[in-house]
């Protein structure tokens, strides 16, 4: 080999030999620079307590602090980092293990039967992303039966993140049960997924999350099948919107009144839209600041939050916020109960509302409709002890405020520019009657 070739070989070998050390430096900077978990803001704060960098591997101790405003929960972890690249695209691997505090360690070891409670294995990709697989050990003690769980966390260089968690079953006796019942609450088929896009300020404006529970029950007290909770958010320019949904395939509560004992297809979906994103950002940052303070004077925190909210109220009102409930519904043995409702403030009226809050009533645009089976209404009134008398109902039907169609009672209303319409009938006189009932 000539001198040039030998020189190139030395440089290449030297470069490859330096990779693990450089990797250690890069990881140390990344871990030290990471403060908040993706999508959690100051609700989950990460900090590096110590970093012992080696050539092929490094050891790290770190803390994860969850802030709820009322208290702080701190979890300590130990990370073993392998700085050896792999052909699958990873440039390093991290094994993270939860290290319980000394005062709770004996209880934790007993609870998890000596197994490591929580272990995460993370692959760091050369393109800047990461993939984490976590295992939560099972627990089987008196009053608690937990199958264990699987966790996944994915991050990308562009700020996209994703979470996943699967738990087969969880069963626990409620220690605060008022009846002293030893019947456990049993959840089966728990599946949580979430994803979003992190902005530069740490806020996940665009995201969605879904929690599914195959079944939830407590002995003969009742059960729920097919529970689903969803949430999504979207920012478009300076507009921000949030949508939340709650769905149940079937609910059975033997101790409930017969009219509502068996229900199916329960749904409750609502959205908040036309929110001023810049105002929301300022409020969010104030919440972050409050969370970072942890257990402090709650009165001071409340005052700080109130001042921030009031200072941003003109911007929020001027955007013209809108609330929609579409739909709230359930299927009862006698038919479907359905409620739709929306209320909106037209944009551009912040100055007017702030100077004269009473003007809000004339500005609001409200509309809704309600459908209920007459048999269900009569059954509920009967079970509540009210007389089975259709006089008032018939009077409302005769007046046009309620319509009856194939056993279904229906009504709809609009309230706009200070005027009320019920079932397309001008009803300002009824509005005046309702206003007289309001305490002054």
C-alpha positions, 0 to 999 in steps of 0.5 A: 500500500502506498503512502497515500492509501495508507494515509486514507486508511488511517483517516477512515479508521480514525474517523470510524473509531471516533464515531462512538465518542462523537455520538456520546457528545451529541447524545449528551447535548441532546438530552441536556437540551431536551426539557419537555416531553413531546406534546406535554409542555411543562406538564412533563419536564425532563432533566439530566441529573448526571452524565458519565460519558464513555467511549462505547457507552455512557451512563445517565441519571435523569428525572421526569417531573409531572406538574399538575399545579397542585403537586409535583410527581418526580420519577428517577431513571437510569439510562445505559447508552450504547454508542455503537452504530447499527446497520438498521439505521440507528446510531445509538441505543438507550435503555431506560429503567425507572429507579424508585425512590428509597422510601417506596422501593420495598413496596414497589419491589413487592408490587412487581414481584422483584421485576423491573417495573418500567423499561424503555428501549430507544433507538436513535436514528441517524436522520434525527428520529427515534423509536421507543418500546416500553414494557410495564411489568404485570402486577398481581396482588390482593386488590389489584390485577394488572396485565402489564402494558406495552408503550411506544413513542416515536419522534421525528426531526420535523417535530412530529411525535406519536404515542401508543399504549396497550393494556390487556386488563386492569382490575382494582378494588376502589379503596374509597368505595362508600359502600365498602364494596370489595367488588373490583372495577375491571377494565379490558382492552385498553388502547391509547394512541396519540400523535401531533406536530410540535411547534417551535414554542413547544405547543402541539397545535395539530394533534389527535388522541384516542382512548379505547376501552373494550369493556368496563364493569363493576360486578352487578352494578353496571357495565360499559362496552365499547368506550371511546374518547377522542380529541383533536386540535387544528391550527389554521393561521391564527385560528385554533379549534378543538374537538372532543368526542365521547362514545359508548356502544352499550351501557347497562346499569341495573340500578338505574330507572327502567327507562334509562337502564339499557342504553346503546350508541351513546355519543357526546361530541363538541367543538370549540372553534374560531379561537384566537391562536395567539391569545391561546398561546399566551394563556398556555405559556402562563399555564406552563409557567405555573406548572414549573413552579409546582406546589406554590401559593395557589391564590397567587397562581389563580390571580396570575392566570385570571390576569392573563385570561382577562388581558387576552379576553378582547382578542378571544372575543374579537375572533368570534368563538363558537361552541357546537354540540353535535350531537349528544345522543343515545338509543333507549328501549323506546327510541333515540334521544338526540340533542344538537346545539350551537352558540357563536359570537360574531367576529369583531365585537370585542370592544362592544362586549367588554364595555357593555357585557349585557350586549352579549345577549343581543349578539349571540347566535344560538340554535338547537334541536331536541328529539325524545320518544314520548314513551321515554319521557313519560317513563322518566316522569313516572319514575321520578314521582310526577303524575302521568298527566299529558296536560302540559305536554298537550298545551305545548303541542297545541301552542306549537312549541313541541311537535309530535311525530310517530311517538317522537317529541321534537322541538327546535329553536333559534336565538338571533339578534335578541329574538327567540324562535321555537319551531319556526314560531316567534317566541319573544313572549316566552323569552320574556316569561323566562327572563322574569324567572331569573333572580335579580 
